[in-house]
Amino acid sequence: MADVLLVFRKPSAVTSVVMSLAPIRILGVDPGLRRTGWGIIVAEGSRLSFVAAGVITPDDTRDLADRLAALHAGLSAVLAEHAPHEAAVEETFVNNNPSATLKLGQARGVAMLVPALAGLAVAEYAPNLVKKTVVGAGHAEKRQIQAMIAILLPKATYKGADAADALAVAICHAQHRGARARLAAATRMSA
């Protein structure tokens, strides 16, 4: 039997499909200055499994720089312990308080920076897209998200809505990453 070597000059739809069936460990992050939720799942084809989840809670009495540093250290520890392949971060929700929105944006920046520095691809998802992907409604409530997490990840154990939201972000990425990869490949092929 002769050995066969296939060489693809450009990614094809077939290679994208084959690549998407390999197990991928995804970090989901729900950023915040008081509580940053994180969740790790493994996506293998359409099957999802729970790995870990938690919340990073910087000391509220510290100044902003110290809280951001604590967030950096906490996320770095999560990456070191669980070695995800990709990351997804929820986009900032703009509220009526511009100062709070700016501070949340800084926490989100740290949440994107840590995995990027580790060489991970980092995706961003709007809160309504995360809810629509996981629950089916863009304006779902926290309890609805937690109920769907229990169905989609029956072995998941976590404390609090922030960890559940982070798992929802990871699930959203698992559902949308294939389309993102195909779009990126098509863009590269047309260039």
C-alpha positions as CSV (number, residue, x, y, z in Angstrom):
1,M,0.0,0.0,0.0
2,A,1.5,3.4,-1.0
3,D,1.6,6.3,1.4
4,V,-0.6,9.2,0.4
5,L,0.3,12.8,1.2
6,L,-2.4,15.4,0.7
7,V,-1.3,19.0,0.6
8,F,-3.9,21.8,0.7
9,R,-2.8,25.2,-0.5
10,K,-5.8,26.9,1.0
11,P,-8.2,25.8,3.8
12,S,-11.2,24.1,2.3
13,A,-14.7,23.4,3.7
14,V,-13.6,19.8,4.3
15,T,-10.6,20.7,6.4
16,S,-12.8,23.1,8.4
17,V,-15.3,20.4,9.1
18,V,-12.7,17.9,10.1
19,M,-11.0,20.5,12.4
20,S,-14.3,21.3,14.1
21,L,-14.8,17.7,15.2
22,A,-11.6,17.6,17.3
23,P,-12.1,18.3,21.0
24,I,-11.6,21.9,21.8
25,R,-11.4,23.4,25.3
26,I,-13.1,26.8,25.5
27,L,-12.8,29.4,28.2
28,G,-15.9,31.7,28.5
29,V,-15.5,34.9,30.5
30,D,-18.2,37.2,32.0
31,P,-16.1,40.2,32.9
32,G,-16.7,42.5,35.9
33,L,-14.7,44.5,38.4
34,R,-16.5,43.0,41.4
35,R,-17.0,39.5,40.1
36,T,-15.6,38.0,36.9
37,G,-17.2,34.6,36.0
38,W,-15.2,32.0,34.1
39,G,-16.2,28.7,32.7
40,I,-14.4,26.0,30.8
41,I,-16.1,23.5,28.5
42,V,-15.0,20.9,25.9
43,A,-16.8,20.9,22.6
44,E,-16.4,17.8,20.5
45,G,-18.5,18.1,17.4
46,S,-22.0,19.0,18.8
47,R,-21.3,17.4,22.2
48,L,-20.5,19.7,25.1
49,S,-19.0,18.7,28.4
50,F,-18.3,20.7,31.6
51,V,-14.7,21.0,32.9
52,A,-14.7,23.8,35.5
53,A,-16.2,27.1,36.5
54,G,-15.7,29.8,39.1
55,V,-15.6,33.5,40.0
56,I,-12.7,35.8,40.5
57,T,-13.6,38.4,43.1
58,P,-11.0,41.2,43.5
59,D,-11.1,43.1,46.9
60,D,-13.6,45.9,46.5
61,T,-11.6,48.1,49.0
62,R,-8.6,48.2,46.7
63,D,-8.1,50.8,44.0
64,L,-8.9,50.1,40.3
65,A,-5.4,49.2,39.3
66,D,-5.1,46.6,42.1
67,R,-8.5,45.1,41.2
68,L,-7.4,44.9,37.5
69,A,-4.1,43.3,38.6
70,A,-6.1,40.7,40.7
71,L,-8.3,40.0,37.7
72,H,-5.2,39.4,35.5
73,A,-3.7,37.1,38.1
74,G,-6.9,35.2,38.5
75,L,-7.5,34.6,34.8
76,S,-3.8,33.7,34.3
77,A,-4.2,31.0,37.0
78,V,-7.3,29.6,35.3
79,L,-5.4,29.5,32.0
80,A,-2.4,27.8,33.6
81,E,-4.6,25.2,35.3
82,H,-7.1,24.3,32.6
83,A,-5.1,25.1,29.3
84,P,-8.0,26.2,27.1
85,H,-7.5,26.3,23.3
86,E,-9.8,29.3,22.6
87,A,-11.5,32.0,24.7
88,A,-14.7,34.0,24.4
89,V,-15.6,37.2,26.3
90,E,-19.0,38.8,26.7
91,E,-19.1,42.3,25.3
92,T,-19.7,45.2,27.7
93,F,-23.3,46.2,28.5
94,V,-23.6,50.0,28.2
95,N,-25.7,51.4,31.1
96,N,-26.7,54.8,32.2
97,N,-23.5,55.4,34.2
98,P,-20.7,56.3,31.9
99,S,-18.0,55.9,34.6
100,A,-19.2,52.4,35.5
101,T,-19.3,51.4,31.8
102,L,-15.7,52.6,31.3
103,K,-14.5,50.7,34.4
104,L,-16.3,47.5,33.1
105,G,-14.6,48.1,29.8
106,Q,-11.2,48.1,31.5
107,A,-12.1,44.7,33.2
108,R,-13.2,43.4,29.8
109,G,-9.9,44.6,28.3
110,V,-8.0,42.5,30.9
111,A,-10.3,39.5,30.2
112,M,-9.3,39.7,26.5
113,L,-5.7,40.5,27.1
114,V,-4.8,37.5,29.3
115,P,-5.8,34.8,26.8
116,A,-4.5,36.8,23.9
117,L,-1.1,37.0,25.6
118,A,-1.2,33.2,26.0
119,G,-1.7,32.9,22.3
120,L,-5.4,32.0,22.3
121,A,-7.9,33.3,19.7
122,V,-10.3,35.5,21.6
123,A,-13.9,35.9,20.3
124,E,-16.4,38.5,21.6
125,Y,-20.2,38.0,21.8
126,A,-23.0,40.5,22.7
127,P,-25.0,39.6,25.8
128,N,-28.2,39.2,23.7
129,L,-26.5,36.8,21.3
130,V,-25.3,34.7,24.2
131,K,-28.8,34.5,25.6
132,K,-30.4,33.8,22.3
133,T,-27.9,31.0,21.5
134,V,-28.3,29.3,24.9
135,V,-31.9,30.0,25.8
136,G,-33.5,30.9,22.5
137,A,-34.5,34.4,23.6
138,G,-32.2,37.5,23.5
139,H,-33.7,39.0,26.6
140,A,-33.6,35.8,28.8
141,E,-33.3,36.1,32.6
142,K,-30.5,34.8,34.7
143,R,-32.6,31.9,36.0
144,Q,-33.4,30.8,32.4
145,I,-29.7,30.8,31.5
146,Q,-29.0,28.7,34.6
147,A,-31.8,26.3,33.7
148,M,-30.4,25.8,30.2
149,I,-26.9,25.3,31.6
150,A,-28.2,22.5,33.7
151,I,-29.7,20.9,30.6
152,L,-26.8,21.4,28.2
153,L,-24.1,20.7,30.8
154,P,-25.8,18.3,33.3
155,K,-22.5,17.6,35.2
156,A,-21.8,21.3,35.7
157,T,-21.2,22.5,39.2
158,Y,-20.8,26.2,39.9
159,K,-21.7,28.9,42.3
160,G,-23.5,32.0,41.2
161,A,-24.9,33.7,38.1
162,D,-21.5,35.0,37.0
163,A,-20.1,31.5,36.5
164,A,-23.3,30.4,34.7
165,D,-23.0,33.4,32.4
166,A,-19.4,32.5,31.6
167,L,-20.4,29.0,30.8
168,A,-23.1,30.5,28.5
169,V,-20.5,32.5,26.7
170,A,-18.4,29.4,26.2
171,I,-21.4,27.5,24.9
172,C,-22.2,30.4,22.5
173,H,-18.7,30.3,21.2
174,A,-18.9,26.5,20.7
175,Q,-22.0,27.0,18.6
176,H,-20.6,29.9,16.6
177,R,-16.9,29.1,16.2
178,G,-17.4,26.9,13.1
179,A,-19.2,29.7,11.2
180,R,-16.5,32.2,12.3
181,A,-13.8,29.8,11.0
182,R,-15.5,29.2,7.7
183,L,-16.0,33.0,7.2
184,A,-12.3,33.6,8.0
185,A,-11.2,30.9,5.6
186,A,-13.5,32.3,2.8
187,T,-12.1,35.8,3.4
188,R,-8.5,34.4,3.1
189,M,-9.3,32.5,0.0
190,S,-10.8,35.5,-1.7
191,A,-7.9,37.7,-0.9
